[in-house]
Each structure stands twice: as C-alpha cells, then as structure tokens.
Amino acid sequence: MKKKYFKPTVNVQKVYLEAGIAAGSAVIRPENGDGWIHEEWTEDDDDIRDLDW
C-alpha cells in the first residue's frame, strides 16, 4: 500500500505591534551611580547534583 503524498506548505502570519508597548517598560543602565561600567561576569560555584525526572 502506497502512502499518499502531501506537498509541503508555507504559512506566513504578519503581526503588527504598537511602537510604544515595550518602549517605556524598562530602563537598562550598565553603569553604577558613579558612571562606572562593570565589564566582568560573576561566576558562582558549579551546581552538581542528581535530578530525578
């Protein structure tokens, strides 16, 4: 028994957003109060443990 072939399709959906939805929701400033930029990553200790799924 042969399987029936279904040709692939591509669907496109356009989503229009308002310009101000997220524009004023957050302010990100990489510097501290003195204008100094901290460029290092902080590394925590490794978290090694067994997880039951």
N, C-alpha and C positions, 0 to 999 in steps of 0.2 A: 504494500500500500504506500503510495507516494504522499508526501506531505505537501500541503498547499503553500505556495509562495506568497508572502505578503511583502510588497515593496516598502522600503523604508520611507518614513515621512519626517518632515522637519516642521515644528510648530514654533512660531515667534510670537511673543507677547510683549507689548510695549507698556511700560509703567511710567507714568508722569508724576513727579513729586513736586510739591511746592518748594520754592527756593529757601524758605525760612523754617522748615521743620526742624532741622538739627543745627542750624547756623548759630543760634544763641543758646543751645542747651548745655554746652560745656566750654570751659576755657582751659587750655593747656599751656602751662608755662614751665619750661625746663629749668629755669633758673630759680635759685632761692631768693630770699628777701634782699640780699646784697648784690644781686645780679650775677652771681657765680653759677656756672653750669657744671653739674656733676656728670662726668662722662664715663664713669665706671659702673659695671654691673655688680650687684651684690649677689654672692653665691652662698646658698645655705648648704648645710650638710646633706649628703645623699640620704634619701629615704628608702632604705632597703627592707622589704618585708614581704611576707607571703599573703596573697589575697585570694580568698575563696570566691569563685564566681558561681 
